């Protein structure tokens, strides 16, 4: 491995850590309401994918628009009114 590759890999690792925010509160809410990612996708009237839900639960950084889509789908599926701060800790 060359010396030039090491800083690039280190920078890539830092970027990856910045995007990975850990399991989000939405994961506990899905479990509490006995919901699966598919339940949110089915409840959504917007372009929500299973991949978006998986990223939300795992703590991958989502755009505000994507977070809103997930939030509205969960609110509809759980018949509740959760806020962003109740679903995400970033």
C-alpha positions as CSV (number, residue, x, y, z in Angstrom):
1,X,0.0,0.0,0.0
2,X,1.3,3.5,-0.8
3,X,1.4,6.3,1.6
4,X,-1.0,8.2,-0.6
5,X,-3.7,5.5,-0.1
6,X,-3.6,5.7,3.7
7,X,-4.8,9.3,4.1
8,X,-7.6,8.6,1.6
9,X,-8.8,5.6,3.5
10,X,-8.6,7.4,6.8
11,X,-10.7,10.3,5.3
12,X,-13.2,7.7,3.9
13,X,-13.5,6.1,7.3
14,X,-14.2,9.5,8.9
15,X,-16.8,10.2,6.3
16,X,-18.4,6.9,7.0
17,X,-18.5,7.5,10.7
18,X,-20.1,10.9,10.2
19,X,-22.9,9.3,8.3
20,X,-23.4,6.4,10.7
21,X,-25.3,7.8,13.7
22,X,-26.3,4.6,15.5
23,X,-29.6,3.0,16.0
24,X,-32.3,5.7,16.2
25,X,-35.3,6.0,18.5
26,X,-37.6,5.1,15.6
27,X,-36.3,1.5,16.0
28,X,-37.8,1.2,19.5
29,X,-41.1,2.8,18.3
30,X,-41.4,0.3,15.5
31,X,-40.9,-2.5,18.0
32,X,-43.3,-1.0,20.5
33,X,-46.0,-0.7,17.9
34,X,-45.2,-4.2,16.4
35,X,-44.5,-2.6,13.0
36,X,-42.1,-3.9,10.3
37,X,-40.5,-1.6,7.7
38,X,-43.0,-3.0,5.2
39,X,-45.8,-1.7,7.3
40,X,-44.5,1.9,6.9
41,X,-43.9,1.4,3.1
42,X,-47.5,0.1,2.8
43,X,-48.9,3.0,4.9
44,X,-47.1,5.6,2.9
45,X,-48.8,7.5,0.1
46,X,-45.4,9.0,-0.9
47,X,-42.3,7.5,-2.4
48,X,-41.1,5.5,0.6
49,X,-38.8,2.5,0.1
50,X,-37.7,-0.3,2.4
51,X,-34.2,1.0,2.0
52,X,-35.2,4.4,3.3
53,X,-36.8,2.9,6.4
54,X,-33.7,0.6,7.0
55,X,-31.4,3.6,6.8
56,X,-33.6,5.6,9.2
57,X,-33.6,2.8,11.7
58,X,-29.8,2.2,11.4
59,X,-28.9,5.8,11.8
60,X,-27.8,6.7,8.3
61,X,-28.2,10.4,7.8
62,X,-31.4,11.2,5.9
63,X,-32.4,14.4,4.2
64,X,-35.1,16.5,5.8
65,X,-37.5,15.4,3.1
66,X,-36.8,11.7,3.6
67,X,-37.2,12.1,7.4
68,X,-40.6,13.7,6.8
69,X,-41.7,10.9,4.5
70,X,-40.7,8.3,7.2
71,X,-42.3,10.4,9.9
72,X,-45.6,10.7,8.1
73,X,-45.6,7.0,7.3
74,X,-45.0,6.0,10.9
75,X,-47.7,8.4,12.1
76,X,-50.2,6.9,9.7
77,X,-49.2,3.3,10.5
78,X,-49.1,3.8,14.3
79,X,-52.1,6.1,14.3
80,X,-50.0,8.6,16.3
81,X,-48.4,12.0,15.9
82,X,-44.6,11.7,16.4
83,X,-42.2,14.6,15.9
84,X,-38.7,14.4,14.3
85,X,-37.1,14.7,17.7
86,X,-39.0,11.6,18.9
87,X,-37.8,9.6,15.9
88,X,-34.3,10.8,15.2
89,X,-31.5,12.0,17.5
90,X,-29.7,14.1,14.9
